[in-house]
Amino acid sequence: MQRTARVHVREERGAFVVVASGAFDYDERDLLPAAWDEAQERGLSLTVADLSAVAFGDSSFLDALLVGRRRHRATGQRLVLVGPLSTTVLKLLTITNVLEHFEIVESLTEALGSGPRGTAGS
């Protein structure tokens, strides 16, 4: 398991792409919020958060995702999470009853494409 958490950002096909990897705990609590700040500064209508390489996330990771969701909704921007999600991240979102509140797709191609808006389990 990759222990060092990393977040890289880029623009691709008109979207702001956030690629997160590693294990996220309290020490990395500022990485995703910094990406959300940049997403809002760029003002693109779609932010894609690729979480497929996130091995672990604790409550501070969950909080960062929820803050991102709230901030995107408040500005009319769309936030799409990309999996497949690791078992631990999937459990975190499921146990806390927030999984259904995120739009989740299985690939970056799907997120950046013009496919239907899906949610987990649909």
C-alpha positions in Angstrom: 0.0 0.0 0.0 1.3 3.4 -0.9 1.6 5.4 2.3 2.5 8.8 1.1 -0.6 10.8 0.0 -0.3 12.8 -3.1 -2.6 15.1 -5.1 -1.9 16.3 -8.6 -4.1 18.6 -10.6 -4.5 19.4 -14.3 -7.0 20.6 -16.9 -8.1 18.0 -19.3 -10.9 18.2 -22.0 -12.4 21.2 -20.3 -12.5 19.7 -16.8 -10.4 20.2 -13.7 -8.9 16.9 -12.8 -7.7 16.0 -9.3 -5.7 12.8 -9.0 -5.3 11.6 -5.5 -3.2 8.6 -4.4 -1.9 7.0 -1.2 -3.2 7.0 2.3 -5.1 10.1 3.6 -5.3 10.8 7.3 -5.2 13.9 9.5 -1.7 14.8 8.4 -2.9 15.2 4.8 -6.1 17.0 5.6 -5.2 20.1 3.5 -4.3 18.4 0.2 -7.8 18.0 -1.2 -9.2 21.3 0.1 -6.3 23.0 -1.7 -7.4 21.3 -4.9 -11.0 22.4 -4.3 -9.6 26.0 -4.0 -7.9 25.7 -7.3 -10.9 24.2 -8.9 -13.0 27.2 -7.9 -10.3 29.6 -9.0 -10.3 28.1 -12.5 -14.1 28.2 -12.6 -14.5 25.1 -14.8 -18.0 23.5 -14.7 -16.7 20.0 -14.0 -14.2 18.8 -11.4 -13.2 15.1 -11.6 -11.5 13.6 -8.5 -9.7 10.4 -9.5 -9.6 8.4 -6.2 -8.8 5.0 -7.8 -5.3 5.0 -6.2 -6.4 6.1 -2.7 -5.7 3.2 -0.5 -7.0 4.6 2.8 -9.0 7.6 4.0 -10.0 8.5 7.5 -12.6 11.0 8.8 -10.5 13.9 7.7 -10.5 12.5 4.1 -14.2 12.1 4.4 -14.6 15.7 5.6 -12.5 16.9 2.6 -14.7 15.1 0.2 -17.9 16.4 1.8 -16.5 20.0 1.8 -15.6 19.6 -1.9 -19.1 18.4 -2.6 -20.7 21.3 -0.7 -18.5 23.9 -2.3 -19.1 22.6 -5.8 -22.8 22.5 -5.3 -22.8 26.0 -3.9 -21.1 27.4 -7.1 -23.0 25.2 -9.6 -20.0 23.1 -10.4 -20.2 19.4 -10.9 -17.9 17.1 -8.8 -17.5 13.5 -10.1 -15.5 10.9 -8.2 -13.6 8.3 -10.2 -13.0 4.7 -9.0 -12.9 1.9 -8.8 -12.8 2.9 -5.1 -10.6 0.9 -2.7 -12.5 -1.3 -0.2 -11.6 1.0 2.7 -12.8 4.2 0.9 -15.9 2.4 -0.2 -16.6 1.3 3.4 -15.9 4.8 4.7 -18.5 6.3 2.3 -21.0 3.5 2.9 -20.8 3.3 6.7 -21.2 7.1 7.0 -24.3 7.0 4.6 -22.8 9.5 2.1 -22.0 7.2 -0.8 -25.3 7.9 -2.5 -24.6 11.7 -2.3 -21.7 11.5 -4.7 -21.6 11.0 -8.4 -19.2 8.1 -8.9 -18.0 6.6 -12.2 -15.6 3.8 -12.9 -13.1 5.5 -15.2 -11.6 8.9 -16.0 -12.8 8.4 -19.6 -16.3 8.0 -18.4 -16.1 11.1 -16.2 -14.7 13.3 -19.0 -17.1 11.9 -21.6 -20.6 12.9 -22.3 -22.1 9.8 -20.7 -25.1 9.9 -18.4 -24.7 11.2 -14.9 -24.5 8.2 -12.6 -24.3 7.6 -8.9 -22.9 4.7 -7.1 -25.0 1.7 -7.4 -26.8 2.8 -10.6 
